[in-house]
Amino acid sequence: MSNTTVFHNPACGTSRNTLALIRNAGIEPEVIDYQITPPGRDKLVALAAQLGLPVRAMLRRKGTPYDELALDNPALSDDALIDAMVAHPILMERPIVITALGTRICRPSELVLDILPAPQQGAFSKEDGEQVINAQGERVAGG
């Protein structure tokens, strides 16, 4: 039905909000819990290319072994950083969304709106109550 994919962490509020915004557009994406089904080396390399970002930008520091692995060392190669993400999938920043319109790390979750191929179908508020989409399906200022 959809060629939208989200690399998702169900324990992450931003990831849950992003998934809910995708569904609010009437899209049922392929949801990949990347900690249960890690993307692997080839997919991580492809994602970095699709994102158009350095591999380092795909790393998550908070709640991960980033510091204990000393991944802030600028001498580490992209290959070494990818090896770390393969060994510790929690290091992958989330959520990453792939649609026909592009690939994006959706932090904050509203960034997904720029790459969704369908409009929002109704009002949407984040889990914290912040309104992002009004009743007409339009983005709210600041959202």
C-alpha positions as CSV (number, residue, x, y, z in Angstrom):
1,M,0.0,0.0,0.0
2,S,2.8,2.4,0.9
3,N,6.4,2.9,-0.1
4,T,7.0,4.7,3.2
5,T,9.4,3.1,5.7
6,V,10.2,4.2,9.3
7,F,13.1,3.0,11.3
8,H,11.3,3.2,14.7
9,N,12.0,2.8,18.4
10,P,8.6,2.3,20.1
11,A,10.2,3.5,23.4
12,C,10.9,7.0,21.9
13,G,8.3,9.7,22.0
14,T,9.7,11.5,19.0
15,S,9.5,8.2,17.0
16,R,6.0,7.5,18.2
17,N,4.9,11.0,17.2
18,T,6.5,10.7,13.8
19,L,4.7,7.4,13.2
20,A,1.4,8.9,14.3
21,L,1.9,11.8,11.8
22,I,2.5,9.4,9.0
23,R,-0.6,7.5,9.9
24,N,-2.5,10.8,10.2
25,A,-1.8,11.3,6.5
26,G,-3.5,8.0,5.8
27,I,-0.3,6.1,5.2
28,E,0.5,2.8,6.8
29,P,4.3,2.6,6.6
30,E,6.6,-0.4,6.9
31,V,7.7,-0.1,10.5
32,I,11.1,-1.4,11.3
33,D,12.0,-1.6,15.0
34,Y,15.7,-1.2,14.3
35,Q,16.7,-2.7,17.6
36,I,15.0,-6.0,16.8
37,T,15.7,-5.9,13.1
38,P,19.0,-3.9,12.7
39,P,19.6,-2.4,9.2
40,G,23.1,-3.9,8.8
41,R,26.2,-2.4,7.2
42,D,25.0,-2.1,3.6
43,K,21.7,-0.5,4.6
44,L,23.4,2.0,7.0
45,V,25.7,3.1,4.2
46,A,22.7,3.5,1.8
47,L,20.8,5.4,4.5
48,A,23.7,7.8,4.9
49,A,23.8,8.4,1.2
50,Q,20.0,8.9,1.0
51,L,20.1,11.3,3.9
52,G,23.0,13.3,2.3
53,L,24.5,13.5,5.8
54,P,27.8,12.4,7.2
55,V,27.7,9.1,9.0
56,R,28.4,10.9,12.2
57,A,25.1,12.7,11.9
58,M,23.3,9.4,12.1
59,L,24.7,8.7,15.6
60,R,22.6,9.1,18.8
61,R,24.5,10.0,21.9
62,K,21.8,10.1,24.6
63,G,20.9,6.7,26.2
64,T,23.6,4.9,24.1
65,P,27.1,3.6,24.6
66,Y,28.4,6.6,22.5
67,D,30.6,8.0,25.3
68,E,32.0,4.7,26.5
69,L,32.9,3.8,23.0
70,A,34.6,7.2,22.5
71,L,32.7,7.8,19.3
72,D,33.3,11.6,19.6
73,N,36.9,10.9,18.4
74,P,37.2,12.8,15.1
75,A,39.8,10.4,13.9
76,L,37.2,7.6,13.7
77,S,36.4,6.7,10.1
78,D,32.9,6.3,8.7
79,D,33.5,2.6,8.5
80,A,34.4,2.6,12.3
81,L,31.2,4.5,13.1
82,I,29.1,2.2,11.0
83,D,30.7,-0.8,12.7
84,A,29.7,0.7,16.0
85,M,26.1,1.1,14.8
86,V,26.0,-2.5,13.5
87,A,27.3,-3.7,16.9
88,H,25.0,-1.4,18.9
89,P,21.9,-0.5,16.9
90,I,20.7,1.8,19.7
91,L,23.4,4.2,18.4
92,M,21.3,4.9,15.3
93,E,19.5,8.2,15.5
94,R,15.7,7.8,15.2
95,P,13.3,7.9,13.6
96,I,14.6,7.8,10.0
97,V,11.8,7.9,7.5
98,I,12.0,7.0,3.8
99,T,9.3,8.1,1.3
100,A,9.1,8.7,-2.4
101,L,9.9,12.4,-1.6
102,G,13.0,11.8,0.4
103,T,14.8,10.4,3.5
104,R,15.0,12.3,6.7
105,I,15.9,12.0,10.4
106,C,12.7,13.3,11.8
107,R,13.9,15.1,14.9
108,P,11.7,17.0,15.7
109,S,8.8,14.7,14.5
110,E,7.3,17.5,12.4
111,L,10.1,17.2,9.9
112,V,8.3,14.2,8.5
113,L,5.6,16.5,7.1
114,D,8.1,17.8,4.5
115,I,8.5,14.3,2.9
116,L,5.0,12.8,3.2
117,P,3.4,12.2,-0.2
118,A,-0.1,12.8,1.3
119,P,-1.6,15.6,3.3
120,Q,-2.7,15.3,6.9
121,Q,-6.2,14.2,7.3
122,G,-7.2,15.9,10.5
123,A,-6.0,17.5,13.7
124,F,-2.9,16.1,15.4
125,S,-1.2,16.8,18.7
126,K,2.0,15.3,20.0
127,E,2.0,13.1,23.1
128,D,2.9,16.2,25.2
129,G,-0.2,18.0,24.0
130,E,1.6,20.4,21.5
131,Q,-0.8,20.9,18.6
132,V,1.0,20.3,15.2
133,I,-1.9,20.0,12.8
134,N,-5.3,21.8,13.1
135,A,-8.7,20.4,12.4
136,Q,-8.4,21.3,8.7
137,G,-5.2,19.3,8.4
138,E,-3.0,22.3,8.2
139,R,0.3,22.9,10.0
140,V,0.0,25.1,13.1
141,A,2.5,27.9,13.5
142,G,5.5,26.6,15.4
143,G,4.5,23.0,14.5
